[in-house]
Amino acid sequence: MSAPAPYVPDLETIDPALDLPAEIARLRKERKAVLLAHYYQEPEIQDLADFVGDSLQLAQAAARTDASVIAFCGVHFMAETAKILNPGKRVVIPDLDAGCSLADRCPADAFGAWLKDYPDHVVVSYINCSAGVKALSDIICTSSNAVRVVESIPRDRKIVFAPDRHLGRWVMGQTGRDMVLWPGFCIVHEQFTANRLAQLKARHPGAKVIVHPECDATVSRMADFVGSTAALLKFVEKDPAQAFIVGTEAGILHQMKRLRPGAELIPIPADSGCNCALCPYMKLNSIEKLYLALRDLKPEIVLDEDLRRRALGPVERMLALG
């Protein structure tokens, strides 16, 4: 028997007269659903969400929810993490093709083969990876807690860090730990360059530079502050500067404008030439697809139970550290 065809959102089935935010609110109540959204989602999705956060905050929110359905507006690995933590709940994502360049560059079979060269190493994997890679790891981390996770490992133990080489190198600098790095990167943060940043700094000499640790070290070294998406938001909220040069996915600007409506926010342009950096995977989700996901409870995240159990331990170890 052939496998069923993958679910594809059919936007033509949506009545154009529908008030989609109202319908999403109705379905959320009817389905006993919680709507989680990453900071990089479109503003209209962020505004509808029950909770908006970074990868760590969303994992924590997924772990504590009592909802029957989790509608996850983010990318595939985030929805997988929610399912890993909630095997008895239905987890849906607006677009199943909303993947991640980091996760895609670290397939589980290749990662497993690579790890055979490092049998005595503790495997720390960034949450931006598949359930298969999580299952091969000892502990998961996010950009918010990567330093804490690495510092929790005894200093006499060797460490493998995957899949983001830039985050890994930044953590090495923060902790003084030597680590073997899988050579992955994010297609958004990889496009920020020192040359582009230097040009912006020259045009905005009073602006504070804040960047995500997924950026190349040549960019991070020029920053006034390096931190996770949640940390960047907190910095903008608390710092008295009136202008900020921002080196991460541009979706974060929506929340920054809310926190500091009078501040000037200057996104670092991608080296490809566009005005700001957008994740093409994050932007696959839309309010229309969110409505369909709640209406049809598809596409749904389904995981093999043995794989889910093997991935659960490393995720729970991360959550125990906070």
Secondary structure, DSSP 8 states (H G I E B T S, - for coil): ----------GGGS-TT--HHHHHHHHHHHTTEEEEEETTS-HHHHHH-SEEE-HHHHHHHHHH---SEEEEES-HHHHHHHHHH-TTSEEE-S-TT---HHHHTS-HHHHHHHHTT-TTEEEEEESSS-HHHHHT-SEEE-TTTHHHHHHTS-TTSEEEEESBHHHHHHHHHHH----EE--B--TTGGG--HHHHHHHHHH-TT-EEEE-TTS-HHHHTT-SEE--HHHHHHHHHH---SEEEEES-GGGHHHHHHH-TTSEEEE---TTS-SS---TTGGG--HHHHHHHHHH--SB----HHHHHHHHHHHHHHHHH-
